[in-house]
Amino acid sequence: MTSLKPYLIRSIYDWIIDNQLTPHLLVDAENKSAILPMQFAEDGKIVLNIRPQAVQGLSLGNDLIEFNARFSGVGMHIVTPINAVMAIYAKENGKGMIFDQENDDDGDQAAPEAAAPPPSRPSLRIVK
């Protein structure tokens, strides 16, 4: 089963744009697969403005988010894996979604089952 996270990111992005707000991504800048302008990272995180006027070639894929943007006048191709996205929200009101990083998987693993004792035979008793 595919991960739900990229679908949530795309739908929240669309909702933010439809309401004429500015979508921002909070990304884990320490993710080794990400290509980010590290000079703008703080505390291992970076906020990226992904409004249509600020980026070119935005691709919100199932595995990666990619786009071109300018940072201090220098063009850069940004790539971040979906699992590095910590949140997507509207700059103006903070509404959006924060993703749980501890349980972040790629959707290809089933949730671990709780260890339950084996079922025993049912027992009936007469109540008077």
N, C-alpha and C positions, 0 to 999 in steps of 0.2 A: 504494500500500500504506500502511496506517495505521501510525503509530508504535507500537513495542512498549512504550515508557516508561509510558504511563498504565495499561496492563495489569499491568506489573510493580509499579507503585505500589499498585494495588488488591489484588493478590495478597499482597504483603508486609504491607500494612495488615491484611488478614484473618488472616494467620498470626500477627501480633503480638497482635491482639485475641483470637484463639483460645487463645493461651498466657497470657492475663491479664497482658499487659505493656502499657506505655504507648507508643503510636506518636508519634514526633516527625518533623517535616519540617524539613530544612535548606533554606532558600530564599534565592536571590539577591535581596537587598533592593534592589538597584540596577536591577532590571528595571523598565522604564518602564510596563509594563502591569499591574504588581502593585499591589494596594491593601493596604497593610500598616501596622501601627503602628510607624512609623520610629523612635520614641523607644526602642524595644527592640532595634534593629538594632545590631550590632557588626561592624566591618570589612566592611561591605557585605553582611552575612548576617544572617539571623534564624532562630531555632529556634521552631517552632510545635508546641505540644502538641495533637494531634488525637484524643485519646481521646474516646469517646462522651460521657463525663460532663463534658468540658471545652468541648464545642462543640455547636451546634445547627444542624440543616439541612446536615450535611456532604454535599457532592456531589463525588465523585471522577470527574470527567468525562474525556473524551478530550482536551479542549483546556484546561480550567480546573479548578482546585480551588477550591471556594467553601464558606464556612461562616460562622456568627455566633459570636463569642466575646467574652468580657469581658477587658479589659486594665486593671488598676488600677481595677476597678469600672465602667469605661466600656464599653458595648456597641459592637461594631464589626463590620461585614461585611467579611470577608477574601476577597480574590480573588487567586489567583496562577496564571499560565499554567503549564502542565506543563513547558515548557522552562526555567522559572525554578527548578524543584525540583532541588536538588543532591544530596539524599539522603533516604532514609526509613529509620528505624532504631528499635529498641526502646531506651528510656531506660535500662532496668535492666541490659542486657548489651551494648548497642552493636551487636547483630546487625541486619543489614538490607542495604541496597544504596546505594552511592555511584554517582552517574551522571556520566559523562564529559561535561563541559560543552563541550569543544572540538569534539566530533563530534556535538553535540546538534542534530538537525534535526527537522523535523516529520514525517519519514517519507515525504514526498512526492517525495523526490529519490533517484535510484538512486545507489549508491556509485560514485565515480569509478573508471573502469577504469585499470589501470596501463598506461602506454605501452609496448607490446611491439612488437618489430620484426615486420614482416609475415612470415607463414610462408613459408619457402623450400621448394624441392622436396627431398624426402628423398633422401639419397645412400646408396648401398650400396657396400660394398667386400668383397672376398673375403679371408677370413682363413684361412691354411693352417696 
